[in-house]
Amino acid sequence: MAKLAEAIILSWGWRRRGIAFFAGAVSALAQPPFFVFPVLWITLPVLVLLLDGAVSARVSGLGGRLVAAFAAGWWFGFGYFLAGLWWIGAAFLVEAEEFAWLMPFAVLLLPAGLALLWGAGAAAAQLLWSPSPWRIFALAAGLGGAEWLRGYLFTGFPWNALGYALTAGEVMMQSAALGDVYALGFLAIVVFAAPASLLPAAGRQSALPSVLAALLFLGLVGFGLARLSGAEDASLARPTVRIVQPAIDQAEKWRPENKEAVFQSYLSLSAEAGGRPLDGEMLLIWPESAFPFALTEEPGALPAIAELLPQGASLITGAARAEDGPDGRFVFNSVYVIDDEGTIEGAYDKVHLVPFGEYLPMQGLLESLGLQQLTRVRGGFTPGPRRRTLIAEGAPPFVPLICYEIIFPGAVLADDGTRPGFLVNVTNDSWFGTTPGPYQHLHQARVRAVEEGLPVLRAANTGISAVIDGYGRISARAPLGERAVLDSALPAALAPPVDTRISSTMSRTLLLICIFVAFTTKAAAKRRAHH
């Protein structure tokens, strides 16, 4: 083992890049749908060894070490993001005649761009690096800080954050009740990089960091077991929930000649499922952009919905919304609440739009060059002003989240701070077929449920639709890619798992702890070297 560790430390050139890339790619197995998180006990120590050997052959001194550390972190991150996000390319094949040529750029450029943050994180870790067995805290500070920034920079994209490695399965998932996935990222790096402290190749070795990391991991598992052992299966008496998953092919959905057939499929699936008709105590939920038209501009749509809904029932549905203004026509990706008379009782416009999917950065310039986003809405979608709480008859207040809005920890409740009774996540993951993407999206929704202690009702066009309670447990689930209707009780909301003030500062607190440990151990190592 010592010889292998030394070989990794001394590797250079293409071997070094290949080791970093391969270790990063294997690390992606920790994410859904695989959940092989134990691989991180091998791959993160490899990254530690690569940073141990971060000495440039061409540039000496601190600059050389930073360049080499950045390169190791970038190649590791490139492998991780490429292996974990390759499925994004499937969206470019839905209308292959228009967008297939862009697929290689998207599949390679997004991982390459995200890896820049990991390269910067590795370089930052190198500033705190030492031959101490506690150098894993330097890695946690640099890489964990990079993961935290990934959730915010350039509108944010915390997909497959490292913290999810500590949420595999219902038991481990309960750790999200202690802190959001950014906070878990710092803990995950310490836990999984700890075996590097046992290796003698880079200097002093000690079993203590690994023992403490093992105790931390077992403590999180023990917390999960204890929390679930006292979990209640409380549900509300009313309303009951019906979620429709129509499994409409994305390439066929937006053809003008299919407009009526698409709408009728929703009506027929909703009317009766498993022999049970809709009743007045039901909350019916349809997915994102359910219709291939603007709902309020289709004359027969709202009357047909009124005819479908029995007295007392309500529909929550995703739909495009168009609005004419003095500066032109604006299109919103919206959620409507519609009552049994076909009246729109409330609406929400998506705040956090998907770059290149729903809008183009520098929209006017890129459109003038002939480029367009995947949704092909001229001018792009317009973002809504704020997240808000909506109300459907007979149900607690809820917050709607459209598509990937649910992947942002700490940013899923209404801007006024009102705590709802549940979350509704409508999405259209049909863009990504039967790839790992929909599984990853579902898992992130489950972790949001644990973080907030709130049920999540998830309606997805092709899946994976689900009813999730505040412990992240799934009480009803539709198979990916299949037409299905889910009938379920609405789980009751839990008390907030962590005080909001603690939750909002947890990541920063752990970052400071990691910096402090790394700095003090580096200072101690310097003192030993001078003696």
N, C-alpha and C positions, 0 to 999 in steps of 0.2 A: 504493500500500500504506500509506503514511504517513497519507493522508487517511482510509482505512478504519479504521486503528487509532485515530486520533483520534476518529472518529465513535463507535466502541465505547466508548472511555474517557468521552466526554461524554454518552453515552446515559443516559436517566433514565426513570422511570415504567415504563409497560407495555413500551416498547421494550427497556429494559434487562433486564426480567424475561424477555421473549420471547427475547432473544439468549442469555441464560444457559440457559434451558430448552432451546432448540433445540440449542445446543452440547453440553449434557449428554446429550440424547437421541441425537445423532449419535455421541457417544463410546461408546455401548453397542455400536456395530458392531464395536468392537475385541474383543468377547467371542464365544465360540462361538454359533451355528455359522458365523458370518461371518468372524471373524478379520481384519477390515479395520483393523488397528491403526494404519496410517499416518494415519488421520483424527485421531488424537490430536496429531499435529504441527500441526494447525490448531485443534482445539477447546481444548486446554489453554492455548496462548497467548491464546486469546480470554478464558479465565478470568483469566489474568494481567492482561490489559488491563482487565477489569471491576474487578479489585482495585486497579489503578492509579487508577481513577476512583471509588473507594469514598469519596465525600464526600457526606454527607447534606445535602439542601437545607433540612431542618427542624432538624437538630441539629448544632451545630458541634463541633469539637474531636475528641478521641479517641473519645468515645462515638458520635458521628455516623459516624466511619469504621468502627467496629466493627459498627454496625447495618447499614450499607450492605454491608460485606464479608460479614456473615452472610447477608444477603438474596441476594447474588450466589451464594454457595456453596450456599445452600439450593435456589435455583431450578435451578442447574446439577445438583446432586445429584438433585433431584426428576425432572428430565428423564432423567438417566442410569438411575436405578432403575426409573422407570416403563417406559422403553423396554426395559430388560433383564429385568424381572421380571413383565411383564404376564401371562405364561403361568400364573402361580400361580392366576389366576382360573379356569382350566379345572377345578381340583379341586372347585370349588363347583358345577359343572354335572354331576358324576357322579351325585349324587342331587339333581337340580335342584329337585324339589318341596320339599325340606327346606332347602337351602342357597343356592339361586340368589340370593335376596334379599341375601345377605351379600357376593356377588362384588364389586360396586362398592366396597364399603368396604375389602375386602382389597386390591384392585388399586390403590386410591388411598392408603390409610392406611399400608401397609407402606413404599412408596417415600417418602411424606411423613415418616414416622418416621426412616427411614434417612438421609434428607437433612438431618435436624437435626444429625447428626454432621458432615456435610460443611459445613454452615453454620458450626458451631463451629470446624471446622478452618480455614475461610477467615478467620474472625475472629481466630483465633490467629495465622495467617500475617500478618494486618494489623499485629499488634503488632511484628513483625520487618521490616515492609515498608520499602522505600527505593526511590529512583529508580535504584538501581544495576542494571546488567544481571544481577547475581548474585541478584536478588530471587527467582529461580526456586527457590532453596534455602529461602526463607521459605515458599513454597507447598508444597514437598516436606515441610518440617517440619510444617506445619499439616495438610495434607490426608493426608500419609502417616501422621501420628500418629492422625488420625481413622480411617483404614482399619485400623490396628493395633487401636485400641479397639473397632472394629466386630466384631472376632473374639472379643471377650471380654464386653462389656457385655450384660446381660440374657440370659445364656446364649450370646450370640454368634451372628452370622450373616454370615460373611465371603464370602458367595456373590458371584461376579463381582468379586472384589477387583481393584483396578487393576493389581496386580502380574502378573495373568494376561496382560496386554497384551504382556509380554516372554516369553510361553511359547507363542506361536502356531507350530505346526509342530514336528517332532521336533528340529530343530537349535536353535531358540530355547528350546525346552523344557528343554534341558540347563542353562540358567542356574539352574534350581531346585536343582541339585546344589550350588550355591555358597551358597545361603541360601533360606529359605522365602519364600512368596509375600508375606508382610508386608514382608520386607527388599526384595524385588523391587519393591514398591510405591513405596518411596522412590526407587529408581533409575529406575523408569518415569516418575515425575513430573519428575525432573530431565531425563531424556532427551527426553521429548515436549514439555515446556514450554520447552525451550531456544530455539526460534526467536523467542520474545518478546524475547530479548536483542538481536536484530538490528533491532528496531523503534525508531525515534527518538522516537515520540510521547510517551513518558512520561519522558524525560530522557536520560541517557547511554546510548549503545549500544555494543556490543562483539561481535565475532565469537568471542571466546575461549570463552565458555560454550557456544556451539553447537559449536565445534570439539571441545571436551572431551567434550560429550555425544555427538557423533558417534563419537568414539574409544571411548567407553564402550560404545555400542551395537555397534559393529563388534567390540570385544573380546569381548562376550558371544556374538555370532554365531561368532566365531573359536573361542571355547572350545567351543561346541556342535559345530562341525565337527570339531575335534580329538578331542573326547570320543567322538563317534560313529565316527570313523575307527579308533579302537582298541577299539571295542565288540566283545564276544564274543557269540555266539548260543548260549550254554551253556544246556542244559536238563537236568533230572534224568532218569535212566533210568526211574525209577518214583517216584511213580505217574503215570499219564496222567490227564487231566482231562476230564470230560464235564459241560458246563454246559447246563442245560435252560432255554429261554425259551418258556413255553407260550402267551404272548400271550392271556391270559384277560381279557376285558373286565371292568373294575372294577365296573361296575354289575351285572353278572351273577354275579360271583364269590361274593358273600355271600348270595345267595338260598338259603334252606334246601333247596329242591328241587334245586339244582345241586350240592350237596355231594359226592355220589358221583361225578358226571361230572367235576368238577374234579380230584378225587383220581385217578381213573382216567386222566385225560389226562397227569398226571405219570408214572404208572407206564408207560403205553404209549410215551410219548416217550422215556423213559429206557431202556427195555428194549433197543431196537435203533435205531440211527441210521445212515443211509446203508448199511444192510446189515451193520453191525458191532455185534455184541451186547456187552453189558457183560461185562467180565472182572475177574478178581480183583486186577488191578493198577490199577483205576480209582478215582478220587475223583469221586463224583457230587455235583453242586451244584445245589440248587434255590433260588429267590429268596426274598425277604422275605415273611413271612406267606403261605407257599405254600398252606396249607389254610384253608378257611372253617370251621375248628373248632380247638379246643385239642387238639393231637396226642395227649397222654397220656390224654385223656378219650374218645377214639374207639376202641372195643374192637378193631376190625379193622385199624387203621392200621399199627401197628408189625409185626404178623405179615405184612401185605402187603409192607411194605418189606423184611423179612427174606427173603421169597420172591423179591423182585426182585433183591437183591444177591447176586452169586456170592461164594464164599469169598474173603476177603481184601479185598473192596471195602468202601468206607464212603460214607455219605451225609452231606453238610453241608446243612442246610436251615433256612430261616427258618420260624418257627411261633409262634403265640400260646401262652403258658404261663399257666395259672391256678393260683392257690395260695390256699387258705383259711387265714385266720389269726384270732386272737381279735378283731381289729377289723374283720373282714369279708373279702371276697373281693378278691384282688389279681390284676391281669392284667399280664403282662410281654410285651414284644416281644422274642423270643428267637431264638437260633441253637442248633440241636442237632447233635451228631455222633452218628450211629447206625451200629452195626457190622452185619455180615452176619447176625447172629442177632436183629436187631431190638432190641438193647440200646442204651440211650442212654449213650454213653461220656463225654460232656461237654456242657455247656450254658453259654450266655452270655446275660445279660439286658441289653438296650440301656440304656446309661447316659445318653446325650445325646438326650432326647426332643424332638420337634418341638412348639413352642408352638402351640396352637390346632388342630394336627393330631392329636397324641396325648394332649395334656392341655390344660386351660385354666388360665391363671394365676388364682389365687383360685377354684379348682375348685368348692368347695362353694357359694360365693356366686353364681357365674355359672350353675351348674346350677339353683339355686333360682329363678333368673330365667327359666329355660326354654332357656338356651343349652347347646350341646354341641359337642365337638370333632368333626372330620370323621370320625374312626373310630367315633364313636358308642358308645364303651365307657363305660358308666356309671362315674363316678368317675375316668375317665382311666387311661392306662397308668401303671404304677409303674416308676420308673427302677431299674436295677440298681445294685449298690454300687460296681463298679469294672470297668475294662477288664481282660480276662484273656486268657491264651494257652491255646489248645485243641490237642489232638493227635488226629489220625486215623491209623489203622493204616497203616504203610508210607509215611507222609508226614512232612515236617519239621513242627515246631510252627508254628502260624499264629495270627494275631489276627483275629477276626471284627469287622466293622464294618457296622452296620445302617443302610441308607439314607444320610442326610446326615451321619452320623458321620465319613465320610471327607473332608468338606470342611474340617476343622479342622487346619491345619498344626501339626505338633509335638505333636498329641494323638491319635495313631492307634496307638501301641504300648501294650502292657500296662503297668499302673501299677507293676509291680515292676521295670520297666526291661529285662526279658528281650527280646532281639532274636530275632524269629521268622524262619522261612524264607520266609514269604509272607503277604500280606493277603487276606482274603476279604471282598468287599463285596456283600452281598445287599440288594436294593432293590426297590421296587414303584413305578416311575415311571409306571405306567399312569394314575395320577391326572392326569397332565399331557398325555396324548395324544401327538400328533406335533408339539408346539410346540418352541421352542428349549430348554426346560428339561432334557430328557434328554441333549441334546448338551452342555450346560454341566456337568451332573453327571458325565458320562463324562470330560470334559476335566479336571475337578478331581481325579478319581481317578487320571488319568495323571500329573498333576503331583505328587500324593502319592507315587506310585511313584518318581519321580525324586528327590524330596526325601529319601526313606528308602533308596533303592537296593534296593527290594523289589518282587517281582512282585505284581500285583493280579489276583485271579480275581474277575470281576464277573458276578453272576447277577441279571438284572432281568426282571420278569414280562413286560413288553412291550418291553423293550430300554432301553438298549443294552447287551447282555451282551458281555463281551470278556475276552480273556486279554492282560494287559499285562506287559511285562518291566520290569526295574529302570531302563531308560532311557526309559520311557514309550512304547515302541513296541508297537503292537498286532499280535499274531501271529494272533489269531482274533477275529472280530467278527460279531455277528448284526445284521441290519437292524432299525431301529426299527419297532415295530408288527407284526412278522411272527413266526410260530411258527418256532422254530429250535432246533437242538441243535449245540453246538460240541464237537468233540473236539480236544484239543491236548496237547502236552507241557507240563510245568510248568517255566517258566523258572527258572534258578538265581538265588539272591539275590546281589547285589553287596556289596562292602564298603561300609560307611557312607560316603556321599559327602563329608560334612563332619564334623569332630569335634563331638560333641554339645555341648561347652562353647562352641564358637564359634557353632554354629547357634542356640543358645538366646539368645545375646546380640547376634546380628547386627542385628536390627531396632533395638534400643536404641542400638547403636553408630552406626548410620546416622542415627538421629534426632538424636543429639548432634552429629554432624558437620554435619548440615543446619542445626541451630540455631546452631552456632558460625560457619559461613560467613555465614549471614544476619545474625547479630548484628554480626560484625566489619565486614561491608560496609555495614551501616546506620550504624555508628559512623564509618566512613571518610567516608560521604556527609555526615554531620553536620559533620565537620571541614572538608570542602571548602566546605560552605554558609557556615560562619562565616569563611572566608577570602575 
